[in-house]
Amino acid sequence: MKIMSFNTQHCVNYIEQRVDYDIMAKAIMDCGADIVGLNEMYDEGSIFGRQTEKLSQLTGLENHYFGYAIDIPGEGPYGNGFLSRYKILNAETILIPDPSPRKYNGYYETRCILKIKLENGLTVMVVHFGLNPDEHENAVKTIVENLEPKKCVLMGDFNVEPSNPVLKPIYEKMCDTEHLYPCPRKSWPSDKPKMKIDYIFTTPDIEQVSADIPELIASDHRPHLAEIKF
């Protein structure tokens, strides 16, 4: 089973700086993904329409779900998306609590986690962390509270690198697929990546077969891939 984590930057072609569904769909299909976690997606009522549904139609991954996190002023509903070759039995959107009070002067934005149960018995969680350390702490806490002990995958744009100690509670419960990269990989920005901030974790009962961050420029992030067995 092939898994893909992909921050699409709402389907903006990184080179041409325009919404380009075809290049995003091609990236997904070229990677042979069976399930895809999508970050930075708009939905119905936005100026871009149902972006997750559009990619579902183009890729043939007919099972899809959008998780609402926030309304972007002047643009509309925004959050994470999910595509799957397998039927979705249950899907929920879990909001990450906003820090209160805020400890930093940076940009804050409400984020969410998708928790999806598939017909094959797998639970998939898709997350997009905020930018500030207190947002990171709240995201990790919310993830750990909602993890399943078995047959669970966690993926997304964490906006922190693997050495950041905030991730310790996740590393204590899950296995990062990074150790299977053929050589060290970075994921952002896609043209000249300097940081590894995209992840695919699995619970210990899942066999990790392979993992990679291909040299693919579609969005501003390179996609993260992993193949698993369970």
FENHU-V712727 format. One record per backbone hydrogen bond with DSSP energy under -0.5 kcal/mol. NH is the residue of the N-H (numbers start at 1). CO is the residue of the C=O. If there is no record, write none. Layout:
# FENHU-V712727
nh:NH co:CO
nh:NH co:CO
This chain:
# FENHU-V712727
nh:3 co:226
nh:4 co:35
nh:5 co:224
nh:6 co:37
nh:8 co:6
nh:8 co:39
nh:10 co:40
nh:12 co:8
nh:12 co:9
nh:13 co:11
nh:13 co:18
nh:14 co:218
nh:17 co:13
nh:18 co:13
nh:20 co:11
nh:24 co:20
nh:25 co:21
nh:26 co:22
nh:27 co:23
nh:28 co:24
nh:29 co:25
nh:30 co:26
nh:31 co:27
nh:32 co:29
nh:33 co:28
nh:34 co:2
nh:35 co:2
nh:36 co:83
nh:37 co:4
nh:38 co:36
nh:38 co:81
nh:39 co:6
nh:41 co:79
nh:43 co:77
nh:46 co:43
nh:47 co:75
nh:51 co:42
nh:51 co:49
nh:52 co:42
nh:54 co:50
nh:55 co:51
nh:56 co:52
nh:57 co:53
nh:58 co:54
nh:59 co:55
nh:60 co:56
nh:62 co:60
nh:63 co:84
nh:64 co:62
nh:65 co:82
nh:67 co:80
nh:68 co:66
nh:69 co:78
nh:70 co:78
nh:72 co:70
nh:72 co:76
nh:73 co:71
nh:75 co:72
nh:76 co:72
nh:78 co:70
nh:79 co:41
nh:80 co:67
nh:81 co:38
nh:82 co:65
nh:83 co:36
nh:84 co:63
nh:85 co:34
nh:89 co:87
nh:89 co:117
nh:90 co:117
nh:92 co:115
nh:94 co:92
nh:94 co:113
nh:95 co:93
nh:96 co:111
nh:97 co:95
nh:113 co:94
nh:114 co:126
nh:115 co:92
nh:116 co:124
nh:117 co:90
nh:118 co:116
nh:118 co:122
nh:119 co:87
nh:121 co:118
nh:123 co:151
nh:124 co:116
nh:125 co:153
nh:126 co:114
nh:127 co:155
nh:128 co:112
nh:129 co:157
nh:135 co:132
nh:136 co:132
nh:137 co:133
nh:138 co:134
nh:139 co:135
nh:140 co:136
nh:141 co:137
nh:142 co:138
nh:143 co:139
nh:144 co:140
nh:145 co:141
nh:146 co:142
nh:146 co:143
nh:147 co:143
nh:153 co:123
nh:154 co:201
nh:155 co:125
nh:156 co:199
nh:157 co:127
nh:158 co:156
nh:158 co:197
nh:159 co:197
nh:164 co:161
nh:167 co:164
nh:168 co:165
nh:170 co:167
nh:171 co:167
nh:172 co:168
nh:173 co:170
nh:174 co:170
nh:175 co:202
nh:177 co:200
nh:179 co:176
nh:180 co:177
nh:181 co:178
nh:187 co:195
nh:188 co:195
nh:189 co:220
nh:190 co:220
nh:194 co:188
nh:195 co:188
nh:197 co:195
nh:199 co:156
nh:201 co:154
nh:202 co:175
nh:203 co:152
nh:204 co:173
nh:206 co:203
nh:207 co:229
nh:208 co:206
nh:209 co:207
nh:209 co:227
nh:210 co:227
nh:211 co:180
nh:212 co:225
nh:216 co:214
nh:218 co:216
nh:219 co:221
nh:221 co:7
nh:222 co:187
nh:224 co:5
nh:225 co:212
nh:226 co:3
nh:227 co:210
nh:228 co:1
nh:229 co:207
